[in-house]
Amino acid sequence: MDKRPFVTKEKLEEIAREYPTPFHLYDEKGIRENAQKLEEAFSWNKGYREYFAVKATPNPFILNILKDYGCGADCSSMTELMMSDCLGFTGSDIMFSSNDTPAEEFQYADKIGGIINLDDITHIEFLKKAIGHIPETISCRYNPGGIFKISNDIMDNPGDSKYGMTTEQMFEAFRILKSNGAKNFGIHAFLASNTVTNEYYPLLAKVLFELAVELKKETGAHISFINLSGGIGIPYRPGEESNDIKAIGEGVRAVYEEILVPEGMGDVAIYTELGRFMLGPYGGLVTRAIHEKHTHKEYIGVDACAVNLMRPAMYGAYHHITVMGKEGDVCGHKYDVVGSLCENNDKFAIDRNLPEISVGDLLFIHDTGAHGFAMGYNYNGKLKSAELLLKEDGSVEMIRRAETPRDYFATFDFCDVLKDMKY
Ligand SMILES: *Cc1c(COP(=O)(O)O)cnc(C)c1O
């Protein structure tokens, strides 16, 4: 599939006159249509709910859009809990799927009534100590180990991942939780990331549904939900096929009817904690070419850097780049598109064939709507950009301002060492 930005060059130039580059721009229309499709794909399941993975795009304006589609919030830290709480997500609107969890975070999650998803069997005692009891509704994260395969394709390597409990620990955990008064149980697993296949969720569902049947038989626990978590991917590269969420929903339904319904478990709710799928394609990083450099390679220097989008530097991730206004030009130049960090991995693209880029051109870096802005950091004292929302009526709303030096220096406000700085 051809990759096109959700916005024209003229519109971007207009936006850039008001909000200097770089910035992340989100497409409200795309977000809404996609959220609607997800809800429909799982509407066969009465208790279905998407808990949006807040860490993917922790912006209150985005969370409020998703709320319109019945989404809850999947949190994994104190500030994510605080943001969700403040926006009115309460009780079972909140899923707390954390790991290596500090006691204060369990306490806060419990205080606001969130559903706690335990990453480890030792967290049962830890939680009990932290909050003084075991909640009636509780979930456990599962890690079967080994390698997660679809046919012969290795999808991911759960045996090498720090998350979740072994099969034996799941049974033990359910027994302990039950004897401590837990009444409604959930099972959660996240076994493969960014899967671009309609088979991942149905296969994961099969593993979890079979486990649920056994757990119910062996421990007598009432399983009230099964959380398929995140992992549905997006096509970052041109030519990759998008996931068909309708087919995924139907695939899960078939396994549900095959495994759970005959066991009298047709009341189990399906939950998801999608992040990338919900937001990824509906955000772009907009940046301007400010330098070209010809040495041993051809470089284009842009005004964004890995601080604004870390995935290429961190994982070597591919993000498609459109040179605005040159969509139809031949990609006759091979560039490294780089940011300004003093780190040689600060490259949005390496040896990428692109149209000839001139200083001043706007570049649209695709699919930054999830795990984009959110992963940002402040290395080299670089500041994080604004986040803007392109609304359905074509207007633009700033949903987070850009950082200023004042924000960067704010953690010295306890003392007067920078009192003479003018910024
Ligand atoms: C990161 C994460 C998600 C979201 O993952 P995506 O790949 O963005 O769908 C969901 N649940 C948990 C526990 C996570 O850590």
The ligand as a Gaussian input file, in Angstrom:
#p B3LYP/6-31G(d) Opt

LIG

0 1
 C        3.080000      -1.497000      25.715000
 C        1.947000      -2.278000      26.248000
 C        0.747000      -2.349000      25.553000
 C        0.539000      -1.725000      24.211000
 O        1.332000      -2.311000      23.243000
 P        1.170000      -1.942000      21.697000
 O        2.284000      -2.678000      21.048000
 O        1.288000      -0.476000      21.608000
 O       -0.173000      -2.424000      21.273000
 C       -0.289000      -3.035000      26.149000
 N       -0.157000      -3.616000      27.357000
 C        0.983000      -3.576000      28.058000
 C        1.059000      -4.215000      29.393000
 C        2.077000      -2.915000      27.523000
 O        3.226000      -2.887000      28.213000

